[in-house]
Amino acid sequence: EILRRLAATARLDVGAAHTSLTLSPVSSDPLTSGRWEPVVTAAIGLDVLAIDTPRFGLGVRAELGYVEAAAAPMSLKTQDGDDGTLRLPATMAPFGHLDVSGPTFAFGVYTLF
């Protein structure tokens, strides 16, 4: 009876994520950077169905996984806009990179009806 309420899961996701950064200094125009980078997520989990009737089910899921994402290089630049102000040309400034790879843990509650 207990084993019927347990289920092991595995998940693999492939996609893209948009990373953006905006700095808004008080004395100048905002500086922005943004780009799309590939992301892969792999996870294993365990489902426990706590309530299991023919018309309704309630369970919980716990997952451990890892996200691998390309580190997005950030190069800050001024935003374009014509508001009548004469501006001097600006160049992009490298600001480093943003790495969001790492281990994950997720916990959720689900229903069946």
C-alpha positions in Angstrom: 0.0 0.0 0.0 2.8 2.5 0.8 4.8 1.8 -2.3 1.7 2.5 -4.4 1.7 6.1 -3.1 5.4 6.7 -4.0 6.8 7.6 -7.4 10.3 8.5 -8.5 10.7 11.2 -11.2 13.4 12.4 -13.5 13.4 15.6 -15.5 15.6 17.2 -18.2 14.8 20.7 -19.5 16.5 22.5 -22.3 15.8 26.2 -23.0 17.0 29.7 -22.9 16.9 32.4 -20.2 17.1 36.2 -20.6 19.6 37.9 -18.2 19.5 41.7 -17.9 21.1 44.3 -15.7 20.2 48.0 -15.3 22.2 50.5 -13.3 20.5 53.9 -12.7 23.1 56.4 -11.5 21.6 59.6 -10.1 23.8 61.9 -12.2 23.6 60.2 -15.6 21.5 58.1 -18.0 20.7 54.4 -17.0 23.2 51.8 -18.1 21.8 48.5 -19.4 22.9 45.1 -20.6 21.0 42.0 -21.5 21.1 38.9 -23.6 19.7 35.4 -24.1 21.8 32.4 -23.1 21.2 28.6 -23.2 20.1 26.8 -20.0 19.9 23.0 -19.2 18.3 21.6 -16.0 18.4 18.0 -14.8 16.6 16.9 -11.7 15.4 13.7 -9.8 12.5 13.7 -7.4 10.2 11.8 -5.2 6.4 12.1 -5.2 4.3 11.1 -2.2 0.5 10.8 -2.8 -0.9 11.5 0.7 -4.6 11.3 -0.3 -5.7 9.0 -3.0 -9.4 8.5 -3.7 -11.1 7.8 -7.0 -12.2 11.5 -7.4 -9.4 13.4 -5.7 -5.7 13.1 -4.9 -3.3 15.3 -3.0 0.5 14.8 -3.0 3.8 16.4 -2.4 7.0 16.4 -4.6 10.6 17.1 -3.6 13.3 17.5 -6.3 17.0 17.8 -6.3 18.7 19.1 -9.5 21.4 21.1 -11.2 21.1 24.0 -13.5 23.8 24.6 -16.1 23.7 28.0 -17.8 26.1 29.8 -20.0 27.6 32.7 -18.0 26.2 35.9 -19.6 28.8 38.5 -20.2 27.6 42.0 -19.2 28.7 45.1 -21.1 26.9 48.2 -19.9 25.8 50.8 -22.5 23.6 53.9 -22.4 20.0 53.6 -23.6 19.2 55.2 -26.9 16.5 57.9 -26.9 16.0 61.3 -28.5 14.7 63.8 -26.0 16.5 66.8 -27.5 19.5 66.5 -25.3 22.9 66.7 -27.0 25.0 63.7 -25.7 28.6 62.8 -26.2 29.2 59.4 -27.7 29.8 56.6 -25.1 31.4 53.3 -25.4 30.4 50.0 -23.8 32.2 49.0 -20.6 32.7 45.4 -19.7 31.1 44.7 -16.3 32.0 41.0 -15.8 29.6 38.1 -16.2 26.6 36.6 -14.4 26.8 32.9 -13.8 23.5 31.3 -12.5 24.6 27.7 -12.7 24.3 25.6 -9.5 22.4 23.0 -7.5 18.6 23.4 -7.0 16.0 22.1 -4.6 12.2 22.3 -5.2 9.2 21.4 -3.1 5.6 21.5 -4.2 2.1 20.3 -3.5 -0.1 19.0 -6.3 -3.7 17.8 -6.7 -5.4 15.2 -8.9 -9.1 15.3 -9.8 
